Amino acid sequence: MHALEASLSDVLDSPGVVGAALVDAVTGLTYRSAGEHRLLGTGAELAELANLIGERLCEAGAEGELESLVVTSTRHHHVVQVVPRQGDPLLLATVLDRGQTNLALAIRQSTDRARGLLA
């Protein structure tokens, strides 16, 4: 098993996580996905959303760069973490079942997984 596949398998082992994807934040290229990743949309859509939110935050006067996004629907939470690296950053996107997830814990675990993803 490749290291990237193993990392995404670890992400899926978190309580309530039903899908995950690792996406290039600039190009939208999906490097790897697992589980019910189609609930997240395409890699291009994720990259476009992260870029749009980041730009709007900057225009609104927010300082610093975008670290994460959380979008909640009636059935799912979508958590997108920016994974900095040399070159283009990556996005670790997860979709969580609302009924099985503690959102605060899921965000913390997602942040930890994103930091360790490329280690």
CYANA upper distance limits for C-alpha pairs under 8 A (distance plus 0.5 A):
  1 MET  CA      5 GLU  CA      6.87
  1 MET  CA      6 ALA  CA      6.97
  2 HIS  CA      6 ALA  CA      6.77
  3 ALA  CA      7 SER  CA      6.62
  4 LEU  CA      8 LEU  CA      6.80
  4 LEU  CA     32 ARG  CA      7.87
  4 LEU  CA    117 LEU  CA      8.11
  5 GLU  CA      9 SER  CA      6.60
  5 GLU  CA     32 ARG  CA      7.74
  6 ALA  CA     10 ASP  CA      6.75
  7 SER  CA     11 VAL  CA      6.92
  7 SER  CA    113 ARG  CA      8.45
  7 SER  CA    117 LEU  CA      6.80
  8 LEU  CA     12 LEU  CA      6.79
  8 LEU  CA     20 ALA  CA      7.28
  8 LEU  CA     21 ALA  CA      8.11
  8 LEU  CA     32 ARG  CA      8.48
  8 LEU  CA     33 SER  CA      7.85
  8 LEU  CA     34 ALA  CA      7.16
  9 SER  CA     13 ASP  CA      6.87
  9 SER  CA     34 ALA  CA      7.89
 10 ASP  CA     14 SER  CA      7.54
 11 VAL  CA     17 VAL  CA      7.79
 11 VAL  CA     20 ALA  CA      7.72
 11 VAL  CA    110 SER  CA      8.04
 11 VAL  CA    113 ARG  CA      7.39
 12 LEU  CA     17 VAL  CA      5.89
 12 LEU  CA     18 VAL  CA      6.86
 12 LEU  CA     19 GLY  CA      7.06
 12 LEU  CA     20 ALA  CA      7.51
 12 LEU  CA     34 ALA  CA      8.18
 12 LEU  CA     35 GLY  CA      7.77
 13 ASP  CA     17 VAL  CA      7.61
 14 SER  CA    106 ALA  CA      8.12
 14 SER  CA    109 GLN  CA      8.19
 15 PRO  CA    100 GLN  CA      7.37
 15 PRO  CA    101 THR  CA      6.76
 15 PRO  CA    106 ALA  CA      8.21
 16 GLY  CA     96 LEU  CA      5.72
 16 GLY  CA     97 ASP  CA      5.69
 16 GLY  CA     98 ARG  CA      7.91
 16 GLY  CA     99 GLY  CA      8.31
 16 GLY  CA    100 GLN  CA      5.32
 16 GLY  CA    101 THR  CA      5.32
 17 VAL  CA     94 THR  CA      7.24
 17 VAL  CA     95 VAL  CA      6.42
 17 VAL  CA     96 LEU  CA      4.87
 17 VAL  CA     97 ASP  CA      6.95
 17 VAL  CA    101 THR  CA      8.22
 18 VAL  CA     35 GLY  CA      6.25
 18 VAL  CA     36 GLU  CA      6.16
 18 VAL  CA     37 HIS  CA      8.16
 18 VAL  CA     94 THR  CA      8.12
 18 VAL  CA     95 VAL  CA      6.36
 18 VAL  CA     96 LEU  CA      6.09
 18 VAL  CA     97 ASP  CA      7.16
 19 GLY  CA     33 SER  CA      8.13
 19 GLY  CA     34 ALA  CA      6.17
 19 GLY  CA     35 GLY  CA      4.71
 19 GLY  CA     36 GLU  CA      4.76
 19 GLY  CA     37 HIS  CA      4.93
 19 GLY  CA     38 ARG  CA      8.33
 19 GLY  CA     39 LEU  CA      8.04
 19 GLY  CA     40 LEU  CA      8.40
 19 GLY  CA     94 THR  CA      6.14
 19 GLY  CA     95 VAL  CA      5.69
 19 GLY  CA     96 LEU  CA      7.68
 20 ALA  CA     33 SER  CA      6.11
 20 ALA  CA     34 ALA  CA      5.84
 20 ALA  CA     35 GLY  CA      6.94
 20 ALA  CA     36 GLU  CA      7.75
 20 ALA  CA     37 HIS  CA      5.77
 20 ALA  CA     40 LEU  CA      8.42
 20 ALA  CA     92 LEU  CA      7.69
 20 ALA  CA     93 ALA  CA      5.99
 20 ALA  CA     94 THR  CA      4.79
 20 ALA  CA     95 VAL  CA      6.85
 21 ALA  CA     30 THR  CA      7.45
 21 ALA  CA     31 TYR  CA      8.12
 21 ALA  CA     32 ARG  CA      6.28
 21 ALA  CA     33 SER  CA      4.56
 21 ALA  CA     34 ALA  CA      6.86
 21 ALA  CA     37 HIS  CA      6.70
 21 ALA  CA     91 LEU  CA      8.40
 21 ALA  CA     92 LEU  CA      6.44
 21 ALA  CA     93 ALA  CA      5.74
 21 ALA  CA     94 THR  CA      7.08
 22 LEU  CA     30 THR  CA      6.39
 22 LEU  CA     31 TYR  CA      6.09
 22 LEU  CA     32 ARG  CA      5.94
 22 LEU  CA     33 SER  CA      6.78
 22 LEU  CA     90 LEU  CA      7.25
 22 LEU  CA     91 LEU  CA      6.16
 22 LEU  CA     92 LEU  CA      5.27
 22 LEU  CA     93 ALA  CA      6.90
 23 VAL  CA     28 GLY  CA      6.38
 23 VAL  CA     29 LEU  CA      6.08
 23 VAL  CA     30 THR  CA      4.81
 23 VAL  CA     31 TYR  CA      6.22
 23 VAL  CA     32 ARG  CA      7.95
 23 VAL  CA     43 GLY  CA      6.15
 23 VAL  CA     46 LEU  CA      8.30
 23 VAL  CA     47 ALA  CA      7.93
 23 VAL  CA     90 LEU  CA      6.03
 23 VAL  CA     91 LEU  CA      5.51
 23 VAL  CA     92 LEU  CA      7.08
 23 VAL  CA     93 ALA  CA      8.26
 24 ASP  CA     28 GLY  CA      5.58
 24 ASP  CA     29 LEU  CA      5.74
 24 ASP  CA     30 THR  CA      6.92
 24 ASP  CA     31 TYR  CA      7.83
 24 ASP  CA     43 GLY  CA      8.09
 24 ASP  CA     47 ALA  CA      7.66
 24 ASP  CA     88 ASP  CA      7.28
 24 ASP  CA     89 PRO  CA      6.88
 24 ASP  CA     90 LEU  CA      5.07
 24 ASP  CA     91 LEU  CA      6.70
 25 ALA  CA     29 LEU  CA      8.46
 25 ALA  CA     46 LEU  CA      8.29
 25 ALA  CA     47 ALA  CA      5.33
 25 ALA  CA     50 ALA  CA      8.00
 25 ALA  CA     51 ASN  CA      8.33
 25 ALA  CA     82 VAL  CA      8.31
 25 ALA  CA     88 ASP  CA      7.08
 25 ALA  CA     89 PRO  CA      6.01
 25 ALA  CA     90 LEU  CA      5.43
 25 ALA  CA     91 LEU  CA      6.13
 26 VAL  CA     47 ALA  CA      6.69
 26 VAL  CA     88 ASP  CA      6.78
 26 VAL  CA     89 PRO  CA      7.82
 27 THR  CA     44 ALA  CA      7.40
 27 THR  CA     47 ALA  CA      7.63
 28 GLY  CA     42 THR  CA      8.38
 28 GLY  CA     43 GLY  CA      5.07
 28 GLY  CA     44 ALA  CA      4.38
 28 GLY  CA     45 GLU  CA      7.69
 28 GLY  CA     46 LEU  CA      7.49
 28 GLY  CA     47 ALA  CA      5.62
 28 GLY  CA     48 GLU  CA      8.09
 29 LEU  CA     43 GLY  CA      6.23
 29 LEU  CA     44 ALA  CA      7.16
 30 THR  CA     42 THR  CA      8.36
 30 THR  CA     43 GLY  CA      5.72
 33 SER  CA     37 HIS  CA      6.66
 36 GLU  CA     95 VAL  CA      8.32
 37 HIS  CA     41 GLY  CA      7.95
 37 HIS  CA     94 THR  CA      8.12
 37 HIS  CA     95 VAL  CA      7.71
 38 ARG  CA     42 THR  CA      7.65
 39 LEU  CA     95 VAL  CA      7.42
 40 LEU  CA     46 LEU  CA      8.07
 40 LEU  CA     78 HIS  CA      7.59
 40 LEU  CA     93 ALA  CA      7.82
 40 LEU  CA     94 THR  CA      7.84
 40 LEU  CA     95 VAL  CA      6.96
 41 GLY  CA     45 GLU  CA      6.73
 41 GLY  CA     46 LEU  CA      7.36
 42 THR  CA     46 LEU  CA      6.87
 43 GLY  CA     47 ALA  CA      6.66
 44 ALA  CA     48 GLU  CA      6.54
 45 GLU  CA     49 LEU  CA      6.57
 46 LEU  CA     50 ALA  CA      6.70
 47 ALA  CA     51 ASN  CA      6.61
 47 ALA  CA     91 LEU  CA      8.10
 48 GLU  CA     52 LEU  CA      6.51
 49 LEU  CA     53 ILE  CA      6.61
 50 ALA  CA     54 GLY  CA      6.52
 50 ALA  CA     66 LEU  CA      8.37
 50 ALA  CA     69 LEU  CA      8.05
 51 ASN  CA     55 GLU  CA      6.57
 52 LEU  CA     56 ARG  CA      6.68
 53 ILE  CA     57 LEU  CA      6.60
 53 ILE  CA     66 LEU  CA      8.47
 54 GLY  CA     58 CYS  CA      6.80
 54 GLY  CA     65 GLU  CA      7.46
 54 GLY  CA     66 LEU  CA      6.02
 55 GLU  CA     59 GLU  CA      6.71
 56 ARG  CA     60 ALA  CA      6.60
 57 LEU  CA     61 GLY  CA      6.95
 57 LEU  CA     62 ALA  CA      5.82
 58 CYS  CA     62 ALA  CA      5.65
 58 CYS  CA     63 GLU  CA      7.29
 66 LEU  CA     82 VAL  CA      7.74
 67 GLU  CA     81 GLN  CA      6.58
 67 GLU  CA     82 VAL  CA      5.74
 68 SER  CA     79 VAL  CA      7.66
 68 SER  CA     80 VAL  CA      5.88
 68 SER  CA     81 GLN  CA      4.90
 68 SER  CA     82 VAL  CA      6.36
 69 LEU  CA     78 HIS  CA      8.33
 69 LEU  CA     79 VAL  CA      6.21
 69 LEU  CA     80 VAL  CA      5.52
 69 LEU  CA     81 GLN  CA      7.13
 70 VAL  CA     77 HIS  CA      7.40
 70 VAL  CA     78 HIS  CA      6.13
 70 VAL  CA     79 VAL  CA      5.13
 70 VAL  CA     80 VAL  CA      7.00
 71 VAL  CA     77 HIS  CA      6.28
 71 VAL  CA     78 HIS  CA      5.53
 71 VAL  CA     79 VAL  CA      7.08
 72 THR  CA     76 HIS  CA      6.55
 72 THR  CA     77 HIS  CA      4.97
 72 THR  CA     78 HIS  CA      6.74
 73 SER  CA     77 HIS  CA      6.74
 74 THR  CA     98 ARG  CA      8.18
 75 ARG  CA     97 ASP  CA      6.82
 75 ARG  CA     98 ARG  CA      6.05
 75 ARG  CA     99 GLY  CA      8.03
 76 HIS  CA     95 VAL  CA      7.00
 76 HIS  CA     96 LEU  CA      5.88
 76 HIS  CA     97 ASP  CA      5.34
 76 HIS  CA     98 ARG  CA      5.39
 77 HIS  CA     95 VAL  CA      6.28
 77 HIS  CA     96 LEU  CA      5.55
 77 HIS  CA     97 ASP  CA      7.09
 77 HIS  CA     98 ARG  CA      6.59
 77 HIS  CA    103 LEU  CA      8.21
 78 HIS  CA     93 ALA  CA      7.62
 78 HIS  CA     94 THR  CA      6.28
 78 HIS  CA     95 VAL  CA      5.10
 78 HIS  CA     96 LEU  CA      6.83
 79 VAL  CA     93 ALA  CA      6.19
 79 VAL  CA     94 THR  CA      5.77
 79 VAL  CA     95 VAL  CA      6.96
 79 VAL  CA     96 LEU  CA      8.44
 79 VAL  CA    107 ILE  CA      7.55
 79 VAL  CA    110 SER  CA      8.29
 80 VAL  CA     91 LEU  CA      6.78
 80 VAL  CA     92 LEU  CA      6.12
 80 VAL  CA     93 ALA  CA      4.75
 80 VAL  CA     94 THR  CA      6.90
 81 GLN  CA     91 LEU  CA      6.04
 81 GLN  CA     92 LEU  CA      5.60
 81 GLN  CA     93 ALA  CA      6.82
 81 GLN  CA    110 SER  CA      7.62
 81 GLN  CA    111 THR  CA      7.14
 81 GLN  CA    114 ALA  CA      7.20
 82 VAL  CA     89 PRO  CA      7.20
 82 VAL  CA     90 LEU  CA      6.36
 82 VAL  CA     91 LEU  CA      5.21
 82 VAL  CA     92 LEU  CA      6.96
 82 VAL  CA    114 ALA  CA      8.07
 83 VAL  CA     89 PRO  CA      6.16
 83 VAL  CA     90 LEU  CA      5.37
 83 VAL  CA     91 LEU  CA      6.22
 83 VAL  CA     92 LEU  CA      7.33
 83 VAL  CA    114 ALA  CA      6.31
 83 VAL  CA    115 ARG  CA      7.27
 84 PRO  CA     88 ASP  CA      8.19
 84 PRO  CA     89 PRO  CA      5.20
 84 PRO  CA     90 LEU  CA      6.96
 85 ARG  CA     89 PRO  CA      5.99
 85 ARG  CA     90 LEU  CA      8.00
 92 LEU  CA    114 ALA  CA      6.92
 94 THR  CA    110 SER  CA      8.47
 96 LEU  CA    100 GLN  CA      8.32
 96 LEU  CA    101 THR  CA      7.15
 97 ASP  CA    101 THR  CA      6.63
 98 ARG  CA    102 ASN  CA      8.40
 98 ARG  CA    103 LEU  CA      8.47
101 THR  CA    106 ALA  CA      7.38
102 ASN  CA    106 ALA  CA      6.57
103 LEU  CA    107 ILE  CA      6.60
104 ALA  CA    108 ARG  CA      6.85
105 LEU  CA    109 GLN  CA      6.62
106 ALA  CA    110 SER  CA      6.45
107 ILE  CA    111 THR  CA      6.63
108 ARG  CA    112 ASP  CA      6.83
109 GLN  CA    113 ARG  CA      6.56
110 SER  CA    114 ALA  CA      6.49
111 THR  CA    115 ARG  CA      6.80
112 ASP  CA    116 GLY  CA      6.87
113 ARG  CA    117 LEU  CA      6.32
114 ALA  CA    118 LEU  CA      8.35
115 ARG  CA    119 ALA  CA      8.03
